Amino acid sequence: MMRGVCGLVFLCMLTTVVGGQEAQIKVGSKKFTESVVLGEVVKHVVESTGRAVEHKAEMGGTRVLWNALLKGEIDVYPEYSGTISQEILAGEKVETVAEMRRVLAARGIGMSPPLGFNNTYAIGMRQALAAQLGVERIADLRRHPQLRFGFSNEFMDRGDGWPSLRDFYGLPQQEVRGLDHDLAYRGLESGTLDAIDLYSTDAEIRYYDLRVLQDDQGHFSTYNAVLVYRAELAQQAPTLVAALHRLGGRISEADMIQMNARVKLDKVAESQVAADFLEKHFSIETQVQVEGAVERVVRHVQEHLYMVAVSLLAAIVIAVPLGIAAARMPQFGQIILAIVGVIQTIPSLALLVFMIPLLGVGGPPAIAALFLYSLLPIVRNTYAGLHDIPPSIREAAAALGLPPGVRLRLVELPMASRAILAGVKTSTVINVGTATLGAFIGAGGLGQLIMTGIRLDDMGLIMQGAVPAALLALLAQGLFEWAERAIVPKGLRLQGETV
Amino acid sequence: MELVNVSKYFGAAAALNEIDLQIASGRTTVLIGPSGCGKSTLLRLMIGLIEPDTGTVYFEGVEVTAAHVLQLRQRMGYVIQDGGLFPHLTARRNVALMAGYLGWEDERIEVRLAELAELTRFPIDGLQRFPAQLSGGQRQRVGLMRALMLDPEVLLLDEPLGALDPMVRAELQEDLKAIFQKLGKTVLLVTHDMGEAGFFGDVIVMLREGAIVQQGTFEQLVQSPADEFVARFINAQRSPLGEVRT
């Protein structure tokens, strides 16, 4: 399996270099089911034109996908007209579709015709509660200031989200929380939330028996699904773009709700759902490869370990010399320790997102962020380990006539080895845990399984991500205890025991 | 070895103030004085661990400077109070560290180790132990072996017996004196114990607040103290045992 994938990747790289034309097409999707399903539809359509294709599923939110498209890290992804006008082109005042096309084209981006359904925002409540309070329209919410709202994080701060909805309808509610969209449904079901934002094609509306409140004064714009792609594709692969355009007007709201429901409620793989749709409506036959659970876990563990190993090794190579420098030059040392200390205080998710403008999405920014996170424990422990060597020992080494470099190698570093190793151990455990967040910026790893599990409300999938992540952390702990025996000189270990 | 007009300041306070001192070759000189009198500072100046603020330190007629202090240190052995042994190395590797760095062959190292173990009466099979597995007296013997490994011309000892209990201390005192006599090296020993100074010292140099107040033999210091301070220092340490015997 791995060899097959490697071979494929190699082949694609080869054709990129040799042919240039037959480059692999990269499809992106956002981290919610509908986007992933549409991503799979696009993937199968691309395949049907004979092109090699990769679907980078669940890469993140609008910003991540849009930036990835602009940078050419992906070639195409599903988007919504409302999101383009309200968020991506906010401030440009695009009124018509033609205008939107023109502004996008100026950025090197092409747009397909609307796919056929409008997935707008809506506000939903449990039927029972809505009936009890007599709430049918969004305007009715004004009469119930005690209601607790839980909105998706994107909805909380987008141009047409909660702040403008509140001002538009004059809503008085104070208790408003931002949370993951998939968790919001569960909050609603358990009664800890009274109203949440919905997408009108969500499968859960029916499943949880929700009342969709009427947007009676017309606040929400339309969110017609479209495909956005790099305009260069039109020249490089005209047949491909034509095939994408043929999807225009072919996916109805009912189709989309049904596909979403099959994935979320019937637990059918997105790839299969997309393939069935294409076969039924376009007579496109596709081969669906559904990955087995074991293969999937192994692949994600590999991705996870790769991120951890690269970032940690780089951190050790940089942090140990920094720690030595800090111990040797006290003033410089304070500056180093202050800087790595400040890095550590940046919330991990924020640090990951900061990396996107610098390094794009996927593995490199995640590895860079993990690298930065791993510095502090190693630098600090190397510094402390060297600093805590008794002056008498340091002088004894100097008095022998050993040059400073040799003293460092033969005396000081071995004596600090336990502290340095403890720092590396702390870094590893933090790193293994933080690497799960890499999934938020499309880096894959075990966090991807957790995220997908939350999206599909699939506890088994969450466990497939969480359990190996916890085991990896434990394994790292064990490995370091063994390494301590191998690396820390016996004489130092004795000291703890006998004196 | 010689100090000419040497001063050393720590902050504004003078640890040593314009010291002139010649150390007699092949004999044992003891530096004595109360805590903070500058005796350890003087020893550390000799081996170049610190540099003087004024004046010059000479070793065999050569000025001790940063440029060649590493070479000079190979010709001096240095022993400190708790031995200063490297805890991560066995006794053997502690002693042979510098010789190994200088590229001595294993055979030569083994021969030298055997000689030193015999000289310091250290059990040869104790050499593979780590410092944590040795008693205080044994650690001090290993520290001495390490200082003597390269057969230096000068031996500097900073309160070598200060951390030992009285029985071990008495035994090691005897051994040390025998070793000094046998080797005939220039020895400079720091102590605050007048009895120890008398036991070891061919010459005793008494310091007070960074200045030399008197130097001479033990008898000279006891019988004709240069001033009130010397007399008080000696009296303060007179053993009651001596009075019982006389």
Contacts between the chains, C-beta under 8 A, distances in Angstrom:
chain1	res1	chain2	res2	distance
A	392	B	80	5.7
A	392	B	81	7.6
A	392	B	82	6.5
A	392	B	84	4.8
A	393	B	84	6.0
A	393	B	86	6.4
A	393	B	87	7.7
A	395	B	44	7.7
A	395	B	49	5.7
A	395	B	80	7.2
A	395	B	84	6.9
A	396	B	78	7.3
A	396	B	80	6.4
A	396	B	84	3.3
A	396	B	85	7.5
A	396	B	86	7.3
A	397	B	86	7.2
A	398	B	49	6.1
A	398	B	73	7.8
A	399	B	47	5.5
A	399	B	49	6.4
A	399	B	73	6.0
A	399	B	76	7.8
A	399	B	78	3.9
A	399	B	84	8.0
A	400	B	73	6.7
A	400	B	74	8.0
A	400	B	78	7.8
A	400	B	97	6.7
A	400	B	98	4.6
A	400	B	146	7.5
A	401	B	70	4.8
A	401	B	71	7.1
A	401	B	72	7.8
A	401	B	73	3.5
A	401	B	74	4.5
A	401	B	98	6.4
A	402	B	70	7.7
A	402	B	97	7.6
A	402	B	98	6.7
A	402	B	101	6.2
A	403	B	70	6.0
A	406	B	101	6.2
A	410	B	97	6.6
A	410	B	101	7.6
A	411	B	86	5.5
A	411	B	88	7.9
A	414	B	88	4.7
A	415	B	86	7.3
A	415	B	87	7.1
A	415	B	88	5.7
A	417	B	88	7.9
A	489	B	88	3.6
A	489	B	89	7.3
A	490	B	88	7.9
A	490	B	130	6.6
A	491	B	86	7.9
A	491	B	87	5.1
A	491	B	88	4.4
A	491	B	89	6.2
A	491	B	90	6.9
A	491	B	130	3.6
A	491	B	131	6.6
A	491	B	132	6.4
A	492	B	87	5.9
A	492	B	88	5.0
A	494	B	130	5.3
A	494	B	132	4.4
A	494	B	133	6.4
A	495	B	87	5.5
A	495	B	130	7.9
A	495	B	132	4.6
A	497	B	132	7.9
A	498	B	132	5.2
A	498	B	133	6.7
A	499	B	132	5.6
